[in-house]
Amino acid sequence: MSAALMTLTGVSRSFGGLKAVQDVSLAVPQGSLTALIGPNGAGKTTLFALMSGFLIPDSGRIEFDGQDITGRAPDLNARQGLARTFQIVQPFAAQTVRENIAVGAHLHEPRRVAALAAAEAVAQRVGLAAQLDKPAADLTVAGRKRLELARALATQPKLLLLDEVLAGLNPQEIGRDDPGGARHRAIGCNRAHDRARDAGRHEPGRARVGAGAGAADRARLAGRGHVRRRGDRGLPGSWHRSQVAPAGCGCGCRRGRGMTALLDIQGLRGGYGAVEVLRGVDLHVDAGEIVALLGSNGAGKSTLNNLLCGIYPAWAGRVLFDGKDLSGAHYRDVVKAGLIQVPEGRKIFPNLSVLENLELGSFTRARERRASNLERVFAIFPRLKERSTQMAGTMSGGEQQMLAIGRGLMAEPRLLILDEPSLGLSPLLVDEMFALIGQLNREGLAVLLVEQNVGQSLEIAQRAYVLENGAILFSGTGADLLASDALRLAYLGV
């Protein structure tokens, strides 16, 4: 075996009374691709932070390329050739892809022209050449993952630490990507690849939809029902905006029975700058429903959430919530009304404690019931109570997702928008997350679930919409969409 490029000997780190990493020893051989595997909360990300210098171990020794780097600053480690990516990507949103990658190149190349040229070469390697002049904020999840990898590669690493580099990608994107690959020496921690690989398995003549081994079979046994799609106007392979199926048609819609939708979106259009992302979206959620919004990366799901919550203004259309017109409302008024979003990427405050993050959830709404709501959140997520004084940024990805949902619940939502809640979670925690969503719904909470995990989303949702290129492509019950050949063809491309 090749000589070790990095070795850890007896490395430990605690946060208060919590032992996050305990007596870890490992070796990464030269030229190897080494996997670091474990469930959420096992300590993988903490270990990466110790290896790269973002955290200092309580005990133990870390050697890299023949030198003791225990506790050495991250910038010094990077100059020696130790680079890492982060589980939640955070590009410089207003800067272009080229400029983001050049940040990494500047580590060894002080001249701007040379750094930009190096960035272009790296972009070619990772498939971002066509998007070099696009703002990083306009990239899909898959694009931002590639950008994170490109910026790390631009530092010319000898060892590349990849933290959940495939999390949030669908099976097709995972098949196209080869992060790190045989050309790079890397150690990677990841849980998403096996889950996505299982989701892509199929039986002869039939593709499975999403995760959940029995989901497609159960839906098939339930019988094929009513799936609404946009009417064909003669354009090959194209569909046009659907109308939600009326009550009594089998799609699960309850409108038309004297009920008013809790959330009613009518002809919503919007985007960023001159780029239109949403092209006339109609969608509704009734009180007590789980409605799934499905779509590939870049379809416009997060944009829809941000327009609903008042983060960005809509160009046209209406957003009615409990009969009140929230079109153009300030996000503070949206929160006061009880329309609460748990955003993609968690967006917790890393330098505040778990308790402080939770308390901020009730800053605008339900402040007078903060104590009782906090006990409810701790009952749902006991681990948050155990770690209430821990800095949120030092928790695992799964724990941060619990915190983000807990923070949303602190505002006593009438409708909770969950944007990619399973992103970066282990298969076991994904099952627990969907079980939790079902439990909250049974307690009366309406949920708009924005997910790429098709199978499990459709298993728990009463109804679902499929968004493609900023418009609704299909709508129907979860069982009907699971059994739809058209959905598999349009959404999964098989």
NORFENDA-V623595 format. One record per residue. N is the residue number from 1. RES is the residue in three letters. PHI is phi as a letter, one per 20 degrees, with the letter a starting at -180 (NA if undefined). Layout:
n = <N	N>
res = <RES	RES>
phi = <PHI	PHI>
This chain:
n = <1	2	3	4	5	6	7	8	9	10	11	12	13	14	15	16	17	18	19	20	21	22	23	24	25	26	27	28	29	30	31	32	33	34	35	36	37	38	39	40	41	42	43	44	45	46	47	48	49	50	51	52	53	54	55	56	57	58	59	60	61	62	63	64	65	66	67	68	69	70	71	72	73	74	75	76	77	78	79	80	81	82	83	84	85	86	87	88	89	90	91	92	93	94	95	96	97	98	99	100	101	102	103	104	105	106	107	108	109	110	111	112	113	114	115	116	117	118	119	120	121	122	123	124	125	126	127	128	129	130	131	132	133	134	135	136	137	138	139	140	141	142	143	144	145	146	147	148	149	150	151	152	153	154	155	156	157	158	159	160	161	162	163	164	165	166	167	168	169	170	171	172	173	174	175	176	177	178	179	180	181	182	183	184	185	186	187	188	189	190	191	192	193	194	195	196	197	198	199	200	201	202	203	204	205	206	207	208	209	210	211	212	213	214	215	216	217	218	219	220	221	222	223	224	225	226	227	228	229	230	231	232	233	234	235	236	237	238	239	240	241	242	243	244	245	246	247	248	249	250	251	252	253	254	255	256	257	258	259	260	261	262	263	264	265	266	267	268	269	270	271	272	273	274	275	276	277	278	279	280	281	282	283	284	285	286	287	288	289	290	291	292	293	294	295	296	297	298	299	300	301	302	303	304	305	306	307	308	309	310	311	312	313	314	315	316	317	318	319	320	321	322	323	324	325	326	327	328	329	330	331	332	333	334	335	336	337	338	339	340	341	342	343	344	345	346	347	348	349	350	351	352	353	354	355	356	357	358	359	360	361	362	363	364	365	366	367	368	369	370	371	372	373	374	375	376	377	378	379	380	381	382	383	384	385	386	387	388	389	390	391	392	393	394	395	396	397	398	399	400	401	402	403	404	405	406	407	408	409	410	411	412	413	414	415	416	417	418	419	420	421	422	423	424	425	426	427	428	429	430	431	432	433	434	435	436	437	438	439	440	441	442	443	444	445	446	447	448	449	450	451	452	453	454	455	456	457	458	459	460	461	462	463	464	465	466	467	468	469	470	471	472	473	474	475	476	477	478	479	480	481	482	483	484	485	486	487	488	489	490	491	492	493	494>
res = <MET	SER	ALA	ALA	LEU	MET	THR	LEU	THR	GLY	VAL	SER	ARG	SER	PHE	GLY	GLY	LEU	LYS	ALA	VAL	GLN	ASP	VAL	SER	LEU	ALA	VAL	PRO	GLN	GLY	SER	LEU	THR	ALA	LEU	ILE	GLY	PRO	ASN	GLY	ALA	GLY	LYS	THR	THR	LEU	PHE	ALA	LEU	MET	SER	GLY	PHE	LEU	ILE	PRO	ASP	SER	GLY	ARG	ILE	GLU	PHE	ASP	GLY	GLN	ASP	ILE	THR	GLY	ARG	ALA	PRO	ASP	LEU	ASN	ALA	ARG	GLN	GLY	LEU	ALA	ARG	THR	PHE	GLN	ILE	VAL	GLN	PRO	PHE	ALA	ALA	GLN	THR	VAL	ARG	GLU	ASN	ILE	ALA	VAL	GLY	ALA	HIS	LEU	HIS	GLU	PRO	ARG	ARG	VAL	ALA	ALA	LEU	ALA	ALA	ALA	GLU	ALA	VAL	ALA	GLN	ARG	VAL	GLY	LEU	ALA	ALA	GLN	LEU	ASP	LYS	PRO	ALA	ALA	ASP	LEU	THR	VAL	ALA	GLY	ARG	LYS	ARG	LEU	GLU	LEU	ALA	ARG	ALA	LEU	ALA	THR	GLN	PRO	LYS	LEU	LEU	LEU	LEU	ASP	GLU	VAL	LEU	ALA	GLY	LEU	ASN	PRO	GLN	GLU	ILE	GLY	ARG	ASP	ASP	PRO	GLY	GLY	ALA	ARG	HIS	ARG	ALA	ILE	GLY	CYS	ASN	ARG	ALA	HIS	ASP	ARG	ALA	ARG	ASP	ALA	GLY	ARG	HIS	GLU	PRO	GLY	ARG	ALA	ARG	VAL	GLY	ALA	GLY	ALA	GLY	ALA	ALA	ASP	ARG	ALA	ARG	LEU	ALA	GLY	ARG	GLY	HIS	VAL	ARG	ARG	ARG	GLY	ASP	ARG	GLY	LEU	PRO	GLY	SER	TRP	HIS	ARG	SER	GLN	VAL	ALA	PRO	ALA	GLY	CYS	GLY	CYS	GLY	CYS	ARG	ARG	GLY	ARG	GLY	MET	THR	ALA	LEU	LEU	ASP	ILE	GLN	GLY	LEU	ARG	GLY	GLY	TYR	GLY	ALA	VAL	GLU	VAL	LEU	ARG	GLY	VAL	ASP	LEU	HIS	VAL	ASP	ALA	GLY	GLU	ILE	VAL	ALA	LEU	LEU	GLY	SER	ASN	GLY	ALA	GLY	LYS	SER	THR	LEU	ASN	ASN	LEU	LEU	CYS	GLY	ILE	TYR	PRO	ALA	TRP	ALA	GLY	ARG	VAL	LEU	PHE	ASP	GLY	LYS	ASP	LEU	SER	GLY	ALA	HIS	TYR	ARG	ASP	VAL	VAL	LYS	ALA	GLY	LEU	ILE	GLN	VAL	PRO	GLU	GLY	ARG	LYS	ILE	PHE	PRO	ASN	LEU	SER	VAL	LEU	GLU	ASN	LEU	GLU	LEU	GLY	SER	PHE	THR	ARG	ALA	ARG	GLU	ARG	ARG	ALA	SER	ASN	LEU	GLU	ARG	VAL	PHE	ALA	ILE	PHE	PRO	ARG	LEU	LYS	GLU	ARG	SER	THR	GLN	MET	ALA	GLY	THR	MET	SER	GLY	GLY	GLU	GLN	GLN	MET	LEU	ALA	ILE	GLY	ARG	GLY	LEU	MET	ALA	GLU	PRO	ARG	LEU	LEU	ILE	LEU	ASP	GLU	PRO	SER	LEU	GLY	LEU	SER	PRO	LEU	LEU	VAL	ASP	GLU	MET	PHE	ALA	LEU	ILE	GLY	GLN	LEU	ASN	ARG	GLU	GLY	LEU	ALA	VAL	LEU	LEU	VAL	GLU	GLN	ASN	VAL	GLY	GLN	SER	LEU	GLU	ILE	ALA	GLN	ARG	ALA	TYR	VAL	LEU	GLU	ASN	GLY	ALA	ILE	LEU	PHE	SER	GLY	THR	GLY	ALA	ASP	LEU	LEU	ALA	SER	ASP	ALA	LEU	ARG	LEU	ALA	TYR	LEU	GLY	VAL>
phi = <NA	f	f	f	e	c	c	d	c	l	e	c	b	c	d	m	e	e	e	f	c	c	l	e	c	b	c	d	f	g	m	e	d	d	d	d	d	r	f	g	n	f	o	f	f	f	f	f	f	f	f	e	n	f	c	d	f	f	b	o	c	c	d	c	l	n	c	f	d	g	m	f	f	g	f	f	f	f	f	e	o	d	c	b	d	d	g	d	f	c	f	f	f	e	e	f	g	g	f	f	f	f	g	f	f	f	g	d	c	f	f	f	f	f	f	f	f	f	f	f	f	f	f	f	f	d	n	d	g	f	d	g	e	e	g	g	f	e	f	f	g	f	f	f	f	f	f	g	f	f	f	f	f	f	e	l	f	e	c	d	e	d	d	l	f	d	f	n	e	e	g	f	f	f	f	e	e	c	g	m	m	f	e	c	f	b	c	c	d	a	c	f	f	f	f	f	f	f	f	e	f	b	e	g	m	b	e	e	d	m	e	o	g	d	f	f	f	f	f	f	f	f	n	e	c	d	c	e	c	f	f	f	d	n	e	g	m	d	c	c	g	e	d	f	f	f	g	n	e	n	e	n	f	d	f	n	d	n	d	d	f	f	c	c	d	c	l	f	c	r	a	c	m	e	e	e	d	d	c	n	e	d	a	b	c	e	g	m	e	d	d	e	d	d	r	f	g	n	f	o	f	f	f	g	g	f	f	f	e	m	f	c	f	f	e	a	o	c	c	d	c	l	n	e	f	d	g	m	f	f	g	f	f	f	f	g	f	o	e	d	d	d	f	f	n	m	l	f	e	f	e	d	f	g	f	f	f	f	f	f	f	d	f	e	c	m	f	f	d	g	f	f	f	f	f	f	f	f	f	f	c	g	f	f	f	f	d	f	e	f	f	f	f	e	e	f	f	f	f	f	f	g	f	f	f	g	f	f	f	f	e	l	f	e	c	d	e	d	e	l	f	e	g	m	e	f	g	f	f	f	g	f	f	f	f	f	f	f	f	f	f	f	e	o	e	f	c	d	d	d	b	d	f	f	g	f	f	f	f	d	e	f	b	b	c	d	d	b	l	n	c	f	e	c	b	r	f	g	f	f	f	f	e	e	f	f	f	f	f	f	e	e	m	c>
